[in-house]
Amino acid sequence: ANYEESKEKVREKLFDQKYPSAYNTWIQEKLEEYDVKKFLNI
C-alpha cells in the first residue's frame, strides 16, 4: 500500500476508536441535562 492508502486506513481506525467514546460522552451529557430539567419540573 502506498502512503495515501495507509494514511486513510490509519485515520479511519483512529476515528472508529474515538467516535464511540465521544458519542457516549455526548449522550451522557444530554441525559444529565434531561434529568436536571425533569427534576426542576417536579
N, CA, C and O atoms as a GROMACS GRO file, in nm:
protein
  168
    1ALA      N    1   0.085  -0.120   0.000
    1ALA     CA    2   0.000   0.000   0.000
    1ALA      C    3   0.088   0.124   0.000
    1ALA      O    4   0.193   0.128   0.065
    2ASN      N    5   0.044   0.224  -0.073
    2ASN     CA    6   0.121   0.348  -0.074
    2ASN      C    7   0.085   0.434   0.047
    2ASN      O    8  -0.002   0.399   0.126
    3TYR      N    9   0.154   0.544   0.060
    3TYR     CA   10   0.138   0.631   0.176
    3TYR      C   11  -0.006   0.682   0.192
    3TYR      O   12  -0.060   0.679   0.302
    4GLU      N   13  -0.066   0.727   0.083
    4GLU     CA   14  -0.203   0.781   0.090
    4GLU      C   15  -0.302   0.676   0.140
    4GLU      O   16  -0.387   0.706   0.225
    5GLU      N   17  -0.292   0.553   0.088
    5GLU     CA   18  -0.382   0.446   0.132
    5GLU      C   19  -0.362   0.416   0.280
    5GLU      O   20  -0.459   0.398   0.354
    6SER      N   21  -0.237   0.409   0.322
    6SER     CA   22  -0.206   0.380   0.462
    6SER      C   23  -0.259   0.490   0.553
    6SER      O   24  -0.318   0.463   0.658
    7LYS      N   25  -0.239   0.614   0.511
    7LYS     CA   26  -0.284   0.729   0.590
    7LYS      C   27  -0.435   0.723   0.609
    7LYS      O   28  -0.486   0.749   0.718
    8GLU      N   29  -0.505   0.689   0.504
    8GLU     CA   30  -0.652   0.680   0.508
    8GLU      C   31  -0.696   0.570   0.605
    8GLU      O   32  -0.789   0.590   0.684
    9LYS      N   33  -0.631   0.455   0.600
    9LYS     CA   34  -0.665   0.344   0.690
    9LYS      C   35  -0.640   0.382   0.836
    9LYS      O   36  -0.722   0.353   0.923
   10VAL      N   37  -0.527   0.446   0.861
   10VAL     CA   38  -0.494   0.488   0.997
   10VAL      C   39  -0.598   0.588   1.048
   10VAL      O   40  -0.645   0.579   1.161
   11ARG      N   41  -0.634   0.683   0.963
   11ARG     CA   42  -0.732   0.785   1.001
   11ARG      C   43  -0.866   0.720   1.035
   11ARG      O   44  -0.931   0.757   1.133
   12GLU      N   45  -0.908   0.622   0.954
   12GLU     CA   46  -1.034   0.552   0.979
   12GLU      C   47  -1.030   0.478   1.112
   12GLU      O   48  -1.127   0.480   1.188
   13LYS      N   49  -0.917   0.412   1.140
   13LYS     CA   50  -0.905   0.338   1.266
   13LYS      C   51  -0.911   0.432   1.386
   13LYS      O   52  -0.978   0.404   1.484
   14LEU      N   53  -0.841   0.543   1.377
   14LEU     CA   54  -0.843   0.641   1.485
   14LEU      C   55  -0.982   0.697   1.505
   14LEU      O   56  -1.028   0.714   1.618
   15PHE      N   57  -1.049   0.725   1.395
   15PHE     CA   58  -1.185   0.779   1.400
   15PHE      C   59  -1.280   0.678   1.464
   15PHE      O   60  -1.361   0.714   1.549
   16ASP      N   61  -1.270   0.552   1.422
   16ASP     CA   62  -1.356   0.447   1.476
   16ASP      C   63  -1.337   0.430   1.626
   16ASP      O   64  -1.433   0.402   1.698
   17GLN      N   65  -1.215   0.447   1.672
   17GLN     CA   66  -1.187   0.432   1.815
   17GLN      C   67  -1.235   0.553   1.894
   17GLN      O   68  -1.284   0.540   2.006
   18LYS      N   69  -1.220   0.671   1.836
   18LYS     CA   70  -1.252   0.794   1.907
   18LYS      C   71  -1.401   0.824   1.907
   18LYS      O   72  -1.454   0.875   2.005
   19TYR      N   73  -1.467   0.794   1.798
   19TYR     CA   74  -1.606   0.833   1.782
   19TYR      C   75  -1.701   0.777   1.888
   19TYR      O   76  -1.778   0.854   1.945
   20PRO      N   77  -1.697   0.646   1.917
   20PRO     CA   78  -1.791   0.593   2.016
   20PRO      C   79  -1.778   0.659   2.153
   20PRO      O   80  -1.879   0.688   2.217
   21SER      N   81  -1.656   0.684   2.198
   21SER     CA   82  -1.638   0.746   2.329
   21SER      C   83  -1.689   0.890   2.328
   21SER      O   84  -1.747   0.937   2.426
   22ALA      N   85  -1.667   0.961   2.217
   22ALA     CA   86  -1.718   1.097   2.206
   22ALA      C   87  -1.871   1.096   2.205
   22ALA      O   88  -1.935   1.181   2.267
   23TYR      N   89  -1.928   1.000   2.135
   23TYR     CA   90  -2.073   0.986   2.128
   23TYR      C   91  -2.131   0.953   2.265
   23TYR      O   92  -2.232   1.011   2.305
   24ASN      N   93  -2.067   0.859   2.337
   24ASN     CA   94  -2.114   0.822   2.470
   24ASN      C   95  -2.108   0.940   2.566
   24ASN      O   96  -2.198   0.958   2.648
   25THR      N   97  -2.003   1.020   2.556
   25THR     CA   98  -1.990   1.139   2.640
   25THR      C   99  -2.103   1.235   2.610
   25THR      O  100  -2.163   1.291   2.702
   26TRP      N  101  -2.133   1.256   2.482
   26TRP     CA  102  -2.240   1.346   2.441
   26TRP      C  103  -2.374   1.297   2.493
   26TRP      O  104  -2.452   1.375   2.548
   27ILE      N  105  -2.402   1.167   2.477
   27ILE     CA  106  -2.527   1.108   2.525
   27ILE      C  107  -2.539   1.127   2.676
   27ILE      O  108  -2.645   1.164   2.727
   28GLN      N  109  -2.431   1.103   2.747
   28GLN     CA  110  -2.431   1.116   2.893
   28GLN      C  111  -2.465   1.260   2.934
   28GLN      O  112  -2.544   1.281   3.026
   29GLU      N  113  -2.406   1.357   2.865
   29GLU     CA  114  -2.435   1.497   2.894
   29GLU      C  115  -2.581   1.529   2.869
   29GLU      O  116  -2.644   1.599   2.948
   30LYS      N  117  -2.635   1.478   2.759
   30LYS     CA  118  -2.776   1.502   2.726
   30LYS      C  119  -2.868   1.440   2.830
   30LYS      O  120  -2.968   1.500   2.870
   31LEU      N  121  -2.835   1.319   2.874
   31LEU     CA  122  -2.917   1.252   2.976
   31LEU      C  123  -2.915   1.330   3.107
   31LEU      O  124  -3.018   1.345   3.172
   32GLU      N  125  -2.798   1.379   3.146
   32GLU     CA  126  -2.787   1.457   3.269
   32GLU      C  127  -2.866   1.586   3.257
   32GLU      O  128  -2.934   1.627   3.351
   33GLU      N  129  -2.857   1.650   3.142
   33GLU     CA  130  -2.931   1.772   3.114
   33GLU      C  131  -3.081   1.745   3.127
   33GLU      O  132  -3.155   1.823   3.188
   34TYR      N  133  -3.125   1.635   3.071
   34TYR     CA  134  -3.265   1.595   3.074
   34TYR      C  135  -3.311   1.567   3.217
   34TYR      O  136  -3.419   1.609   3.257
   35ASP      N  137  -3.228   1.496   3.293
   35ASP     CA  138  -3.260   1.466   3.433
   35ASP      C  139  -3.275   1.593   3.514
   35ASP      O  140  -3.365   1.602   3.598
   36VAL      N  141  -3.190   1.690   3.491
   36VAL     CA  142  -3.198   1.817   3.563
   36VAL      C  143  -3.330   1.886   3.531
   36VAL      O  144  -3.397   1.936   3.621
   37LYS      N  145  -3.367   1.890   3.404
   37LYS     CA  146  -3.493   1.954   3.364
   37LYS      C  147  -3.612   1.881   3.424
   37LYS      O  148  -3.706   1.944   3.472
   38LYS      N  149  -3.607   1.749   3.423
   38LYS     CA  150  -3.714   1.667   3.478
   38LYS      C  151  -3.728   1.695   3.628
   38LYS      O  152  -3.838   1.709   3.680
   39PHE      N  153  -3.614   1.703   3.696
   39PHE     CA  154  -3.610   1.727   3.839
   39PHE      C  155  -3.669   1.865   3.872
   39PHE      O  156  -3.745   1.879   3.968
   40LEU      N  157  -3.634   1.964   3.794
   40LEU     CA  158  -3.683   2.100   3.818
   40LEU      C  159  -3.832   2.114   3.791
   40LEU      O  160  -3.898   2.199   3.850
   41ASN      N  161  -3.886   2.030   3.702
   41ASN     CA  162  -4.028   2.037   3.669
   41ASN      C  163  -4.117   1.974   3.776
   41ASN      O  164  -4.237   2.002   3.780
   42ILE      N  165  -4.060   1.891   3.862
   42ILE     CA  166  -4.140   1.821   3.963
   42ILE      C  167  -4.178   1.916   4.075
   42ILE      O  168  -4.245   1.876   4.170
   0.00000   0.00000   0.00000
